[in-house]
Amino acid sequence: MKVVNAKAHRIVGRAYGVPIVMDKWHGKHDLLVVMLDDFDIIIGQNFLRKAKIVLLSYLNSILINNELCQCVLSCCEIIQVESNKRGNNMI
């Protein structure tokens, strides 16, 4: 996996059905596990579509616009990844 301005890293595993909580929105998503230096988590297009998220880069925020939750969240406090199926923290 290659991130802008960072060295490429190998994907070391997958975590299935990881609970993700963003304010009032919650759901489960499969994650790729990669050793990252600069980021805690990288949100991909599949997750953005599933959660119906719109990026508001000029506000450093995201808009969640689905049936369960309609709110704007600051990017510095968006995601809490709880655990994988084995109970170990992945990120």
SVG drawing of the C-alpha trace seen along z (x, -y; Angstrom):
<svg xmlns="http://www.w3.org/2000/svg" viewBox="-33 -26 43 40">
<polyline fill="none" stroke="black" stroke-width="0.4" points="0.0,0.0 1.3,-3.4 0.3,-6.7 1.3,-10.1 4.7,-11.2 5.3,-8.0 7.2,-4.7 5.2,-1.8 4.2,0.8 3.0,4.4 -0.5,5.3 0.0,7.6 -3.6,8.8 -7.3,8.2 -9.7,7.5 -13.3,8.5 -16.4,6.8 -14.6,4.2 -17.0,1.9 -16.6,-1.7 -18.3,-4.6 -18.6,-8.1 -20.8,-10.3 -24.3,-8.8 -23.3,-6.7 -22.1,-3.1 -21.4,-0.1 -19.0,2.6 -16.4,2.6 -13.6,4.9 -10.1,3.3 -6.7,3.9 -4.0,3.9 -0.8,2.0 2.0,0.6 1.6,-3.2 3.8,-6.0 1.8,-9.1 -1.8,-7.9 -4.0,-6.0 -6.4,-5.0 -7.0,-5.7 -10.6,-5.7 -11.2,-4.2 -13.9,-4.8 -15.9,-1.7 -16.3,-2.9 -17.2,-6.5 -19.9,-5.0 -21.3,-2.6 -21.6,-5.3 -22.8,-8.0 -20.0,-10.4 -19.2,-13.6 -15.7,-15.2 -15.7,-18.9 -12.0,-19.5 -12.3,-23.3 -13.9,-22.8 -11.5,-19.9 -14.7,-17.9 -17.0,-15.2 -20.7,-15.1 -22.5,-11.9 -25.7,-12.0 -27.6,-8.7 -30.9,-7.5 -29.4,-6.8 -27.4,-10.0 -27.1,-13.4 -24.3,-15.4 -21.0,-17.2 -17.9,-15.8 -14.4,-17.4 -11.7,-15.2 -9.5,-15.1 -12.1,-13.2 -13.9,-11.0 -13.1,-7.3 -12.7,-4.9 -11.8,-1.4 -12.6,0.9 -11.3,4.4 -11.1,7.3 -12.8,10.7 -9.9,12.0 -10.3,9.2 -6.9,7.6 -6.6,4.0 -5.6,3.7 -5.0,0.0"/>
</svg>
